[in-house]
Structure formats: structure tokens, C-alpha cells
Amino acid sequence: MHPWQPYPILLASGSPRRRALLTEAGFEFRVVVTNVNETLPPHIQSEEAAVYLAAWKARAALPLAQPQEIILAADSVVILDDRILDKPANREEAIQHLQALSGRTHLVMTGICLQYQRQQWTRAARTEVTFASLTPDEITWYVDQCNPYDKAGGYGIQEWIGLCRVDRINGTYANVMGLPVHLVYDGLQQFRLWSQTDQG
């Protein structure tokens, strides 16, 4: 294991994109999937939602963690005009999401939670994404070909729509994919320092 990863990671997420990003960055981890109610309380603001849900997922994974594992949970939200565009429930909603995003700049926020026993560390990353204007044919083709129903906002930045119809990104690309890996690294450094203190 790398010196900057003090303990193995338990990734509390079924997202293949998060698994791929962690693997490419050299992290050691195993995966569990928890089913949590992602309904937000009325008082949670849109920009607080991602961290709230990430922490909720981490707590749900606590009973599944081994004693020396750090739980990593994450949640991404797409925000347009202070409104969260959730994962589309069906084809019609996916098309509506992309129609709303067309030619506009929106915010992608991913909250992460690292939890080791009773110690918890949370952060959120912000990335602004600007879409080109999308034609109706482009929208329906993308929805029918890529089935973006498991993605916040109804699109994947790594797919055709991100490669061909995104004009500008202000922030990290990995964040839009669903995991700001640099924040995972930063958080692990805190746990590394804590573990050294415990050992000393």
C-alpha cells in the first residue's frame, strides 16, 4: 500500500466511474453498495446536498467496514438555477434535463466523506460546466444511445455529449465524473497524520 494511504478503503458506491478513477489513481479499495434514502430534508440548501448525502452513505456503510478500513462515500449533484437535477427517472425526464442544460452553465458539486471509526472528514468540490446549444436530434440520440439514467443531471461528461458538446469546464474533470480524487488524497493525509499520532 502507498505511504499516503494509511488504511485500505471501503468504497461505499456502486458507481463504475468512481471505481475507475480510484483504480487509475492507484488506490487500494473494495466496494460495498448500500441502499439509502436520498430524500433531502427541507432545510438543506442545494449546494449542501452533496456533502449531506455523502455523509449519510458513509454512516450506512459503517456496519460493513473492517476495523482497519476507511469508508469513502460520495454523492454528486447537478445544480441549475439553484435547482437540483436528479438522475432522470425516465426518457422524458432525461430529455427535459438536457433541454434545460442546453446552452447554459451549470454547477456540478460532489461531496465526499471519509470515515474511520468515529473520525469523519467531509469536503465538496465545485465545477462549472458550460454546454453548447443542443439540437433536439442531438438530445434524443444521446438519451437513446447512452441511457444516462444513472447519472446526475442525465449526462456523463466522459461520453459523447461531454466530448462533443461541452464548451467549457471551470474546475476538475474528475469531479464531474463523480469523484474529486484530489480531495480523497487530501483527506487521506489527515487520516495518515491521525494514525501516526495514535501509534506514537
SEVEXDO-904681 format. One line per field, with one value per residue (C-alpha): residue number from 1; x negated, y, z; residue in one letter. Coordinates in pm, 1 decimal, decimal comma, m for minus. Layout:
<rs>
nr NUM  ...
u X  ...
v Y  ...
w Z  ...
rest A  ...
</rs>
This chain:
<rs>
nr 1  2  3  4  5  6  7  8  9  10  11  12  13  14  15  16  17  18  19  20  21  22  23  24  25  26  27  28  29  30  31  32  33  34  35  36  37  38  39  40  41  42  43  44  45  46  47  48  49  50  51  52  53  54  55  56  57  58  59  60  61  62  63  64  65  66  67  68  69  70  71  72  73  74  75  76  77  78  79  80  81  82  83  84  85  86  87  88  89  90  91  92  93  94  95  96  97  98  99  100  101  102  103  104  105  106  107  108  109  110  111  112  113  114  115  116  117  118  119  120  121  122  123  124  125  126  127  128  129  130  131  132  133  134  135  136  137  138  139  140  141  142  143  144  145  146  147  148  149  150  151  152  153  154  155  156  157  158  159  160  161  162  163  164  165  166  167  168  169  170  171  172  173  174  175  176  177  178  179  180  181  182  183  184  185  186  187  188  189  190  191  192  193  194  195  196  197  198  199  200
u 0,0  m117,5  m260,2  11,4  287,8  270,2  555,6  749,3  1052,3  1407,7  1580,9  1949,3  2063,2  2172,7  2055,4  1824,4  1680,7  1572,1  1414,5  1226,5  1095,1  970,0  805,6  631,3  500,8  354,3  578,3  641,6  1008,3  1300,6  1662,8  1989,4  2322,8  2566,0  2925,6  3002,3  3294,8  3159,4  3454,8  3320,1  3459,5  3638,3  3373,7  3080,8  2964,1  2878,6  2503,6  2507,1  2684,3  2383,3  2192,0  2506,7  2575,8  2212,6  2203,4  2533,9  2394,9  2077,2  2276,6  2483,7  2163,7  2017,8  2150,5  1988,6  1637,6  1348,4  1166,9  879,3  1080,4  1154,6  1501,5  1522,5  1866,8  1954,4  2253,0  2278,0  2547,2  2608,2  2743,6  2909,4  3068,4  3037,3  3240,4  3100,2  3140,7  3157,2  3092,5  3370,1  3643,8  3733,3  3664,6  3889,8  3716,8  3370,5  3468,0  3607,2  3282,5  3072,3  3310,3  3268,2  2886,6  2854,8  2652,6  2625,2  2365,4  2448,0  2273,8  2159,3  2089,7  1952,5  1937,3  1708,1  1699,3  1407,3  1489,7  1253,9  1429,7  1553,6  1339,0  1508,3  1378,4  1605,0  1542,4  1708,3  1570,1  1731,0  1702,4  1884,0  1980,5  2098,4  2289,2  2313,5  2665,8  2805,0  3042,3  3347,1  3193,0  2868,1  3057,0  3277,4  2987,7  2773,5  3050,1  3140,1  2781,7  2624,7  2916,4  2793,8  3044,0  2781,8  2615,7  2692,6  2833,1  2886,0  2543,8  2192,0  1900,8  1690,7  1948,6  2030,3  2216,6  1925,8  1665,5  1855,3  2099,0  1931,3  1775,7  1600,4  1518,6  1409,6  1286,9  1175,3  1287,4  1278,6  1530,5  1779,6  1719,9  1828,5  1522,2  1279,4  979,0  759,3  991,9  977,3  599,1  612,6  842,7  622,7  333,7  538,4  605,7  237,8  140,8  402,9  284,8  m75,4  38,1  226,4  m78,6  m305,2
v 0,0  354,3  556,3  816,6  559,6  454,3  202,7  14,8  197,0  69,1  244,0  277,4  325,7  115,9  376,0  225,9  572,1  615,7  271,1  354,2  685,3  528,4  244,8  482,0  685,1  374,0  347,4  12,1  m46,2  m282,5  m199,2  m227,2  m90,1  44,9  140,0  469,7  706,2  1003,3  1229,9  1561,2  1737,4  2064,3  2280,2  2151,2  2402,5  2277,0  2336,5  2146,4  1841,6  1650,8  1653,3  1569,7  1264,1  1151,4  1156,6  969,7  698,3  669,1  615,8  348,2  161,6  165,1  m181,6  m328,5  m191,1  m393,2  m244,6  m100,0  29,8  391,6  432,2  653,4  772,0  1031,9  1197,1  1425,6  1679,4  1891,5  2235,0  2471,4  2795,9  2670,4  2360,6  2008,7  1799,9  1444,8  1123,7  1108,4  860,4  800,5  904,2  1208,7  1345,4  1280,3  1484,0  1761,6  1778,3  1819,0  2074,8  2278,5  2244,7  2328,3  2645,3  2708,2  2692,7  2469,1  2362,3  2011,1  1951,0  1626,8  1577,5  1317,9  1169,1  973,8  793,2  589,5  454,2  773,4  1015,0  1182,4  1420,6  1586,2  1820,9  1923,2  2013,2  2260,3  2256,9  2483,1  2313,9  2505,1  2319,8  2426,0  2461,2  2113,4  2032,0  1814,9  1539,5  1550,0  1523,5  1231,2  1046,7  1079,2  968,6  669,5  561,3  623,2  564,9  823,2  725,9  652,9  994,9  1318,0  1570,5  1299,5  1304,9  1166,0  1402,6  1110,3  1018,8  1166,6  1464,0  1566,2  1513,1  1688,7  1934,3  2077,9  2416,3  2487,6  2341,6  2553,0  2309,1  1947,8  1697,0  1409,6  1594,7  1598,0  1224,9  1177,8  1178,8  1464,8  1237,7  1523,1  1568,5  1196,0  1226,5  1537,0  1361,6  1055,9  1276,2  1382,1  1019,8  937,1  1206,3  1086,7  726,9  833,8  1022,7  715,9  497,5  746,6
w 0,0  m75,0  214,9  162,2  213,0  578,2  563,9  294,5  153,5  161,5  m129,1  m45,9  m403,4  m696,6  m948,7  m1211,2  m1275,8  m914,3  m916,6  m1238,1  m1103,3  m780,2  m972,4  m1213,5  m918,8  m755,9  m450,2  m285,5  m209,2  m205,2  m285,9  m97,6  m209,0  47,3  m19,1  149,2  120,6  m74,9  3,7  128,2  435,1  351,3  521,7  311,9  51,2  m297,1  m250,7  81,1  m59,8  m191,9  137,9  334,8  119,1  118,4  498,2  511,5  284,3  492,6  809,8  638,2  545,3  897,6  993,4  678,4  736,9  867,4  1172,5  965,8  669,4  583,5  437,6  129,6  24,2  m236,3  m396,2  m698,0  m775,9  m1083,0  m999,6  m1246,4  m1126,0  m765,1  m855,4  m834,3  m1149,0  m1015,6  m1202,3  m1462,9  m1384,1  m1749,3  m2109,2  m2092,6  m1784,6  m1933,4  m2239,8  m2018,1  m1819,5  m2133,4  m2279,5  m1961,5  m1968,5  m2338,5  m2398,0  m2023,8  m1748,4  m1455,3  m1138,2  m1054,2  m686,6  m547,7  m176,8  m25,4  321,3  463,0  784,2  1001,7  1306,9  1481,7  1281,9  985,8  717,6  458,2  169,5  m156,8  m499,3  m740,4  m1116,8  m1361,2  m1688,7  m1995,9  m2265,5  m2627,5  m2761,1  m2820,3  m3103,7  m3037,6  m3253,4  m3053,9  m2725,2  m2826,0  m2992,6  m2682,0  m2446,3  m2663,4  m2724,9  m2383,1  m2141,6  m1887,0  m1618,3  m1350,7  m1384,7  m1203,7  m1448,3  m1709,3  m1873,4  m1844,2  m1911,2  m2038,1  m2304,1  m2645,0  m2505,8  m2287,1  m2555,9  m2835,3  m2678,8  m2370,0  m2445,9  m2117,0  m1776,6  m1482,0  m1218,2  m1214,4  m1476,6  m1224,8  m1010,8  m1299,1  m1347,5  m987,6  m762,7  m689,5  m638,9  m518,4  m219,1  m143,1  m137,4  85,3  328,9  348,2  456,6  757,6  849,0  799,7  1049,4  1296,2  1264,3  1328,6  1638,3  1761,8  1707,8  1882,6
rest M  H  P  W  Q  P  Y  P  I  L  L  A  S  G  S  P  R  R  R  A  L  L  T  E  A  G  F  E  F  R  V  V  V  T  N  V  N  E  T  L  P  P  H  I  Q  S  E  E  A  A  V  Y  L  A  A  W  K  A  R  A  A  L  P  L  A  Q  P  Q  E  I  I  L  A  A  D  S  V  V  I  L  D  D  R  I  L  D  K  P  A  N  R  E  E  A  I  Q  H  L  Q  A  L  S  G  R  T  H  L  V  M  T  G  I  C  L  Q  Y  Q  R  Q  Q  W  T  R  A  A  R  T  E  V  T  F  A  S  L  T  P  D  E  I  T  W  Y  V  D  Q  C  N  P  Y  D  K  A  G  G  Y  G  I  Q  E  W  I  G  L  C  R  V  D  R  I  N  G  T  Y  A  N  V  M  G  L  P  V  H  L  V  Y  D  G  L  Q  Q  F  R  L  W  S  Q  T  D  Q  G
</rs>
